[in-house]
Amino acid sequence: MAQHVVVGSGPIGSKVASLLADQGESVRVVTRSGRGPEHPLIERVAADAADARRLTELTAGAEVLYNCANPKYTEWEKLWFPMNNAMLAAATAAGAVYAITGNLYGYGPQPGGRMTESTPLAATGRKGRIRNRMWQDALTSGVRTVEVRGSDYVGAGTAGVFSAALLPAIQKGRAAWAPANVDLPHSFTYTGDMARALVTLARDNRSYGKGWHVPSPAPVTIRQMAARYCELTGQPQLKIHIVPRFVMRTAGLVVPIARELAEMDYQFYAPFVMDSSLTERTFGLTATDLDVALRETADAAEETAARTM
């Protein structure tokens, strides 16, 4: 019987599972593929997280169920609700805490781009409404639940504007095209900080029934982050071209992933700042220095390059 069940083995799920196992707790990682981090205290199980009966079996006796799933970005409406419903059913049956890996989509665009935990969940876009409905379903389920919300991730294995658009260009010594205004302040969340916040808040009943922001480094511009990465790795400074906003929106008329990204582009063409001071004060958590996250990103990129040579 596992003390903790983690659904998903991406950058967050793997770090949550490893953190718990390193603390001596037994963990069961559930994914379709059965993949996950290797550790004597981690059991990896192949299962469909949308199968409520099977997930309930796997969660029996668990103290916490962590939702670290990351369904296909173009199929959120189809995939998220069955998984969330199954996880709620499993947590209910086990009497477990339901800890959700959240994001900032539910707030929607904000004047000045600043968000705190008291900012209304007023998103009108599809993705924001999906996340808000999931959260409301959790709140009304009767399960002890907490949602930990982070901004765009930085760290090994992440996907985002920096990792997807800038990092490959840095590695190839080429100029990058960024679908963003790269000179505006933007909050980035280290995956390790998200994992620590999830584990800490899942154990603290002060967190239940609320959404909390992950302690994250001070906002930086995308250009500043790219420059710092190049300094840390000893690579030439990156030249960045900005993709006009209409380009992705036009591409979205025929390309599904471009359509999904265009829906959320307000995050990158205006300031996007997450205030995490309430979480820091309440739970004594602090953000990891951005250099640590960038160094981890660089090490992972080097390992990947070495394997593909």
Sine and cosine of phi, psi and omega as CSV:
sin_phi,cos_phi,sin_psi,cos_psi,sin_omega,cos_omega
0.00,0.00,0.82,-0.57,-0.01,-1.00
-1.00,0.06,0.61,-0.79,0.08,-1.00
-0.96,0.28,-0.48,0.88,-0.06,-1.00
-0.70,-0.72,0.64,-0.77,0.09,-1.00
-0.87,-0.48,0.80,-0.60,-0.01,-1.00
-0.90,-0.44,0.87,-0.49,0.06,-1.00
-1.00,-0.07,0.91,-0.41,-0.01,-1.00
0.94,-0.34,0.63,-0.78,0.00,-1.00
-0.77,-0.64,0.52,0.85,0.12,-0.99
-0.97,0.25,-0.31,-0.95,-0.04,-1.00
-0.83,0.56,-0.62,0.79,-0.02,-1.00
-0.98,0.18,-0.79,0.62,-0.03,-1.00
-0.84,0.54,-0.66,0.75,0.00,-1.00
-0.91,0.42,-0.63,0.78,-0.01,-1.00
-0.96,0.28,-0.58,0.82,0.08,-1.00
-0.89,0.46,-0.75,0.66,-0.02,-1.00
-0.88,0.48,-0.69,0.72,-0.02,-1.00
-0.92,0.39,-0.64,0.77,0.02,-1.00
-0.88,0.47,-0.72,0.69,0.01,-1.00
-0.90,0.44,-0.69,0.72,-0.01,-1.00
-0.90,0.44,-0.64,0.77,0.04,-1.00
-0.90,0.44,-0.39,0.92,0.05,-1.00
-1.00,0.04,0.05,1.00,0.06,-1.00
1.00,0.01,0.25,0.97,-0.02,-1.00
-0.99,-0.17,0.57,-0.82,0.01,-1.00
-0.99,0.13,0.66,-0.75,-0.12,-0.99
-0.72,-0.70,0.64,-0.76,0.14,-0.99
-0.89,-0.45,0.86,-0.52,0.02,-1.00
-0.98,-0.19,0.82,-0.58,-0.06,-1.00
-0.92,-0.39,0.86,-0.52,0.08,-1.00
-0.59,-0.81,0.28,-0.96,0.06,-1.00
-0.89,0.46,-0.60,0.80,-0.09,-1.00
-1.00,0.07,-0.35,0.94,-0.10,-1.00
0.99,0.12,0.17,0.99,0.02,-1.00
-1.00,0.08,0.30,-0.95,0.03,-1.00
0.25,-0.97,0.08,-1.00,-0.02,-1.00
-0.91,0.41,0.50,-0.87,0.01,-1.00
-1.00,-0.09,0.77,-0.64,0.01,-1.00
-0.21,-0.98,0.60,-0.80,0.00,-1.00
-0.83,0.56,-0.45,0.89,-0.04,-1.00
-0.99,-0.15,0.09,1.00,0.01,-1.00
-0.94,-0.33,0.83,-0.55,0.10,-0.99
-0.97,-0.24,0.77,-0.64,0.00,-1.00
-0.96,-0.27,0.79,-0.62,-0.08,-1.00
-0.80,-0.61,0.71,-0.70,0.09,-1.00
-1.00,0.00,0.88,-0.47,0.00,-1.00
-0.32,-0.95,0.36,-0.93,0.05,-1.00
-1.00,0.03,0.89,-0.46,-0.04,-1.00
-0.92,0.39,-0.22,0.98,0.06,-1.00
-1.00,0.03,-0.07,1.00,0.03,-1.00
-1.00,0.04,0.99,-0.12,-0.11,-0.99
-0.87,0.49,-0.65,0.76,-0.02,-1.00
-0.89,0.45,-0.76,0.66,-0.03,-1.00
-0.92,0.40,-0.67,0.75,-0.01,-1.00
-0.92,0.39,-0.57,0.82,0.06,-1.00
-0.89,0.45,-0.65,0.76,0.07,-1.00
-0.87,0.49,-0.70,0.71,-0.07,-1.00
-0.95,0.31,-0.38,0.93,-0.05,-1.00
-0.99,-0.10,-0.12,0.99,-0.05,-1.00
-0.80,0.60,0.81,-0.59,0.04,-1.00
0.99,0.11,-0.06,1.00,-0.03,-1.00
-0.96,0.27,0.49,-0.87,0.06,-1.00
-1.00,0.07,-0.59,0.81,-0.05,-1.00
-0.64,-0.77,0.65,-0.76,0.16,-0.99
-0.92,-0.40,0.87,-0.49,-0.03,-1.00
-0.98,-0.19,0.84,-0.54,0.08,-1.00
-1.00,0.00,0.99,-0.12,0.05,-1.00
-0.89,-0.45,0.43,0.90,-0.02,-1.00
-0.94,0.33,0.40,-0.92,0.00,-1.00
-0.60,-0.80,0.97,0.24,-0.06,-1.00
-0.91,0.42,0.31,-0.95,-0.01,-1.00
-0.78,0.62,0.77,-0.63,-0.17,-0.99
-0.88,0.47,-0.51,0.86,-0.03,-1.00
-1.00,0.08,-0.01,1.00,-0.07,-1.00
-0.77,-0.63,0.53,0.85,-0.04,-1.00
-0.85,0.53,-0.73,0.68,-0.07,-1.00
-0.88,0.47,-0.57,0.82,-0.01,-1.00
-0.98,0.22,-0.61,0.79,-0.20,-0.98
-0.99,-0.16,-0.55,0.83,-0.16,-0.99
-0.93,0.37,-0.72,0.70,-0.11,-0.99
-0.90,0.43,-0.69,0.72,0.06,-1.00
-0.87,0.50,-0.62,0.78,0.01,-1.00
-0.93,0.37,-0.72,0.70,0.00,-1.00
-0.88,0.48,-0.66,0.75,0.02,-1.00
-0.89,0.45,-0.66,0.75,0.01,-1.00
-0.91,0.41,-0.64,0.76,0.01,-1.00
-0.93,0.37,-0.62,0.79,0.07,-1.00
-0.90,0.44,-0.66,0.75,0.03,-1.00
-0.89,0.45,-0.67,0.75,-0.01,-1.00
-0.92,0.38,-0.68,0.73,0.01,-1.00
-0.91,0.41,-0.62,0.78,0.03,-1.00
-0.88,0.47,-0.74,0.67,-0.03,-1.00
-0.90,0.45,-0.59,0.80,-0.05,-1.00
-1.00,0.07,-0.23,0.97,-0.13,-0.99
0.93,0.37,0.46,0.89,-0.08,-1.00
-1.00,-0.02,0.37,-0.93,0.18,-0.98
-0.96,0.27,0.63,-0.78,0.04,-1.00
-0.94,-0.33,0.95,-0.32,-0.04,-1.00
-0.96,-0.28,0.87,-0.50,-0.13,-0.99
-0.96,-0.27,0.78,-0.63,0.16,-0.99
-0.98,0.22,0.95,-0.30,-0.10,-1.00
-0.96,-0.29,0.03,-1.00,0.07,-1.00
-0.64,-0.77,-0.22,-0.98,-0.09,-1.00
-0.98,-0.22,0.14,0.99,-0.06,-1.00
-0.86,0.51,-0.57,0.82,-0.11,-0.99
-0.90,0.44,-0.36,0.93,-0.01,-1.00
-0.98,0.22,-0.51,0.86,-0.11,-0.99
0.95,0.31,-0.02,-1.00,0.02,-1.00
-0.88,0.48,0.66,-0.75,-0.03,-1.00
-0.83,-0.56,0.62,-0.78,0.08,-1.00
-0.84,0.53,0.82,-0.58,-0.03,-1.00
0.99,0.16,-0.20,0.98,0.07,-1.00
0.96,0.28,0.24,0.97,-0.05,-1.00
-0.98,-0.22,0.69,-0.73,-0.03,-1.00
-0.77,-0.64,0.70,-0.71,0.17,-0.99
-0.84,-0.54,0.05,-1.00,0.02,-1.00
-0.92,0.40,-0.31,0.95,0.02,-1.00
-1.00,-0.03,-0.03,1.00,0.07,-1.00
-0.90,0.44,0.75,-0.66,-0.02,-1.00
-0.87,0.49,0.59,-0.81,0.10,-0.99
-0.99,0.13,1.00,0.09,-0.20,-0.98
-0.90,-0.44,0.35,0.94,-0.04,-1.00
-0.88,0.48,0.63,-0.78,0.07,-1.00
-0.93,-0.37,-0.22,0.98,0.05,-1.00
-0.95,0.30,0.31,-0.95,-0.07,-1.00
-0.87,0.49,-0.73,0.68,-0.07,-1.00
-0.92,0.39,-0.65,0.76,0.05,-1.00
-0.90,0.44,-0.64,0.77,0.01,-1.00
-0.93,0.38,-0.57,0.82,0.05,-1.00
-0.89,0.45,-0.75,0.66,0.00,-1.00
-0.89,0.46,-0.63,0.77,0.00,-1.00
-0.92,0.39,-0.62,0.78,0.04,-1.00
-0.92,0.40,-0.66,0.76,0.06,-1.00
-0.84,0.54,-0.70,0.71,-0.02,-1.00
-0.91,0.41,-0.68,0.73,0.02,-1.00
-0.90,0.43,-0.63,0.78,0.06,-1.00
-0.88,0.48,-0.63,0.78,0.03,-1.00
-0.92,0.40,-0.68,0.74,-0.03,-1.00
-0.90,0.44,-0.58,0.81,-0.05,-1.00
-1.00,0.01,-0.01,1.00,-0.08,-1.00
-0.98,0.20,-0.33,0.94,-0.09,-1.00
1.00,0.02,-0.09,1.00,0.03,-1.00
-0.98,0.18,0.59,-0.81,0.17,-0.99
-0.93,0.38,0.89,-0.45,-0.13,-0.99
-0.68,-0.73,0.46,-0.89,0.07,-1.00
-0.57,-0.82,0.62,-0.79,0.10,-1.00
-0.89,-0.45,0.80,-0.59,0.01,-1.00
-0.96,-0.29,0.88,-0.47,-0.15,-0.99
-0.96,-0.29,0.77,-0.63,0.04,-1.00
-0.84,-0.54,0.24,-0.97,0.07,-1.00
-1.00,-0.05,-0.33,-0.94,-0.03,-1.00
-0.88,0.48,0.69,-0.72,-0.12,-0.99
-0.99,0.13,0.52,-0.86,0.20,-0.98
-0.73,-0.68,0.62,-0.78,-0.08,-1.00
0.63,-0.77,0.06,-1.00,-0.05,-1.00
-0.89,0.46,0.72,-0.70,0.12,-0.99
0.99,0.17,0.12,0.99,-0.04,-1.00
-0.99,0.12,0.34,-0.94,0.06,-1.00
-0.77,-0.64,0.78,-0.62,-0.02,-1.00
-0.02,-1.00,-0.18,-0.98,-0.04,-1.00
-0.85,0.52,-0.71,0.71,-0.04,-1.00
-0.93,0.37,-0.79,0.61,-0.08,-1.00
-0.93,0.37,-0.61,0.79,-0.10,-1.00
-1.00,0.04,-0.59,0.81,-0.10,-1.00
-0.98,-0.20,-0.63,0.78,-0.11,-0.99
-1.00,-0.07,-0.68,0.73,-0.09,-1.00
-0.86,0.51,-0.71,0.70,0.03,-1.00
-0.86,0.51,-0.59,0.80,0.02,-1.00
-0.92,0.38,-0.64,0.76,0.05,-1.00
-0.87,0.49,-0.70,0.71,-0.03,-1.00
-0.90,0.44,-0.54,0.84,-0.03,-1.00
-1.00,-0.06,-0.06,1.00,-0.01,-1.00
0.94,0.35,0.52,0.86,-0.03,-1.00
-0.90,-0.43,0.21,-0.98,0.14,-0.99
-0.96,0.29,0.45,-0.89,-0.03,-1.00
-0.93,-0.36,0.50,-0.87,0.14,-0.99
-0.94,-0.34,0.89,-0.45,-0.08,-1.00
-0.93,-0.36,0.80,-0.61,0.08,-1.00
-0.99,0.15,0.90,0.44,-0.10,-1.00
-0.20,-0.98,0.37,-0.93,0.25,-0.97
-0.99,0.10,0.95,-0.30,-0.18,-0.98
-0.99,0.11,0.11,0.99,-0.03,-1.00
-0.90,-0.44,0.38,0.92,0.04,-1.00
-0.93,-0.37,0.52,-0.85,0.00,-1.00
-0.91,0.42,0.67,-0.74,-0.05,-1.00
-0.57,-0.82,0.71,-0.70,0.05,-1.00
-0.99,0.11,0.67,-0.74,0.10,-0.99
-0.82,-0.57,0.63,-0.78,-0.04,-1.00
-0.91,-0.41,0.79,-0.62,0.06,-1.00
-0.97,0.25,0.72,-0.70,-0.04,-1.00
-0.86,0.51,-0.56,0.83,0.04,-1.00
-0.90,0.43,-0.57,0.82,0.05,-1.00
-0.94,0.34,-0.60,0.80,0.08,-1.00
-0.89,0.47,-0.70,0.71,0.00,-1.00
-0.88,0.47,-0.70,0.71,0.00,-1.00
-0.90,0.43,-0.63,0.77,0.01,-1.00
-0.91,0.41,-0.68,0.74,0.03,-1.00
-0.86,0.51,-0.75,0.67,-0.04,-1.00
-0.91,0.41,-0.68,0.73,-0.03,-1.00
-0.91,0.41,-0.74,0.67,-0.08,-1.00
-0.96,0.28,-0.49,0.87,0.04,-1.00
-0.91,0.42,-0.39,0.92,-0.02,-1.00
-1.00,-0.05,-0.10,1.00,-0.16,-0.99
-0.89,-0.46,0.91,-0.42,-0.08,-1.00
-0.93,0.37,-0.17,0.99,0.10,-0.99
-0.93,0.37,-0.34,0.94,-0.07,-1.00
-1.00,0.07,-0.34,0.94,-0.21,-0.98
-0.92,0.40,0.61,-0.79,0.02,-1.00
0.98,0.18,0.20,0.98,-0.06,-1.00
-0.69,-0.72,0.35,-0.94,0.16,-0.99
-0.98,-0.21,0.67,-0.74,-0.05,-1.00
-0.77,-0.64,0.51,-0.86,0.00,-1.00
-1.00,-0.08,0.69,-0.73,0.01,-1.00
-0.94,0.34,0.76,-0.65,0.12,-0.99
-0.81,0.58,0.82,-0.58,-0.10,-0.99
-0.70,-0.72,0.43,-0.90,0.01,-1.00
-0.87,0.50,0.29,-0.96,0.05,-1.00
-0.84,0.54,0.58,-0.81,-0.02,-1.00
-0.84,0.54,0.57,-0.82,0.09,-1.00
-0.72,-0.70,0.29,-0.96,0.13,-0.99
-0.99,0.14,0.36,-0.93,0.05,-1.00
-0.89,0.46,-0.60,0.80,0.04,-1.00
-0.89,0.45,-0.67,0.74,0.02,-1.00
-0.90,0.45,-0.64,0.77,-0.02,-1.00
-0.92,0.39,-0.66,0.75,0.04,-1.00
-0.89,0.46,-0.65,0.76,0.01,-1.00
-0.90,0.44,-0.66,0.75,0.00,-1.00
-0.92,0.40,-0.63,0.77,0.04,-1.00
-0.87,0.50,-0.70,0.72,-0.01,-1.00
-0.91,0.42,-0.62,0.79,0.06,-1.00
-0.89,0.46,-0.71,0.70,-0.04,-1.00
-0.91,0.42,-0.56,0.83,-0.08,-1.00
-0.99,-0.16,-0.01,1.00,0.03,-1.00
0.94,0.35,0.48,0.88,-0.01,-1.00
-0.97,-0.24,0.38,-0.92,0.01,-1.00
-0.86,0.50,0.52,-0.85,0.01,-1.00
-0.88,0.47,0.61,-0.80,-0.10,-0.99
-1.00,0.09,0.72,-0.70,0.16,-0.99
-1.00,-0.03,0.78,-0.63,-0.09,-1.00
-0.88,-0.48,0.79,-0.61,0.15,-0.99
-0.98,-0.21,0.61,-0.79,-0.01,-1.00
-1.00,-0.09,0.79,-0.61,0.08,-1.00
-0.97,0.23,0.85,-0.53,0.04,-1.00
-0.83,0.56,0.59,-0.81,-0.11,-0.99
-0.86,0.51,-0.55,0.83,-0.06,-1.00
-0.93,0.36,-0.35,0.94,-0.08,-1.00
-0.90,0.45,-0.77,0.64,-0.01,-1.00
-0.91,0.41,-0.59,0.81,0.01,-1.00
-0.92,0.38,-0.61,0.80,0.05,-1.00
-0.93,0.38,-0.69,0.72,0.03,-1.00
-0.88,0.48,-0.52,0.85,-0.02,-1.00
-0.90,0.44,-0.27,0.96,0.04,-1.00
-0.92,0.39,-0.41,0.91,-0.04,-1.00
-0.79,-0.62,-0.32,0.95,-0.05,-1.00
-0.94,-0.34,0.92,-0.40,-0.09,-1.00
-0.82,0.57,-0.72,0.69,-0.07,-1.00
-0.92,0.39,-0.57,0.82,0.06,-1.00
-0.90,0.43,-0.60,0.80,0.03,-1.00
-0.90,0.44,-0.67,0.74,-0.01,-1.00
-0.92,0.39,-0.66,0.75,0.01,-1.00
-0.93,0.38,-0.61,0.79,0.00,-1.00
-0.90,0.44,-0.54,0.84,0.02,-1.00
-0.87,0.49,-0.54,0.84,-0.07,-1.00
-0.98,-0.21,0.20,0.98,-0.14,-0.99
-0.94,0.35,-0.22,0.98,0.04,-1.00
-0.86,0.51,-0.39,0.92,0.00,-1.00
-0.93,0.37,-0.35,0.94,-0.13,-0.99
-0.89,-0.46,-0.01,1.00,0.05,-1.00
-0.88,-0.47,0.30,0.95,0.08,-1.00
-0.43,-0.90,0.30,-0.95,0.09,-1.00
-0.82,0.57,0.57,-0.82,-0.04,-1.00
-0.60,-0.80,1.00,-0.07,-0.19,-0.98
-0.83,-0.56,0.83,-0.55,0.02,-1.00
-0.97,-0.23,0.83,-0.55,0.05,-1.00
-1.00,-0.03,0.88,-0.48,-0.02,-1.00
-0.92,-0.39,0.30,0.95,-0.10,-0.99
-0.90,0.43,-0.52,0.85,-0.01,-1.00
-0.91,0.42,-0.69,0.73,0.04,-1.00
-0.89,0.45,-0.66,0.75,-0.01,-1.00
-0.88,0.47,-0.71,0.70,-0.01,-1.00
-0.93,0.37,-0.65,0.76,-0.12,-0.99
-0.96,0.28,-0.66,0.75,-0.15,-0.99
-0.91,-0.42,0.01,1.00,0.06,-1.00
0.94,0.33,0.38,0.92,0.03,-1.00
-1.00,-0.02,0.49,-0.87,0.06,-1.00
-0.73,-0.68,0.34,-0.94,-0.02,-1.00
-0.99,0.15,0.56,-0.83,0.13,-0.99
-0.96,0.27,0.60,-0.80,0.03,-1.00
-0.85,0.52,0.66,-0.75,-0.04,-1.00
-0.85,0.53,-0.54,0.84,0.01,-1.00
-0.86,0.50,-0.58,0.81,0.02,-1.00
-0.89,0.45,-0.71,0.70,0.00,-1.00
-0.91,0.42,-0.65,0.76,0.01,-1.00
-0.93,0.37,-0.61,0.79,0.04,-1.00
-0.91,0.42,-0.64,0.76,0.06,-1.00
-0.89,0.45,-0.67,0.74,0.04,-1.00
-0.87,0.50,-0.69,0.72,-0.01,-1.00
-0.91,0.41,-0.68,0.73,0.00,-1.00
-0.88,0.48,-0.67,0.74,0.01,-1.00
-0.91,0.42,-0.64,0.77,0.02,-1.00
-0.90,0.43,-0.63,0.78,0.03,-1.00
-0.91,0.40,-0.65,0.76,0.03,-1.00
-0.90,0.44,-0.68,0.74,0.02,-1.00
-0.90,0.45,-0.68,0.73,0.01,-1.00
-0.90,0.44,-0.63,0.77,0.00,-1.00
-0.91,0.42,-0.59,0.81,-0.01,-1.00
-0.94,0.33,-0.46,0.89,-0.08,-1.00
-1.00,-0.09,-0.01,1.00,0.00,-1.00
-0.97,0.26,0.00,0.00,0.00,0.00
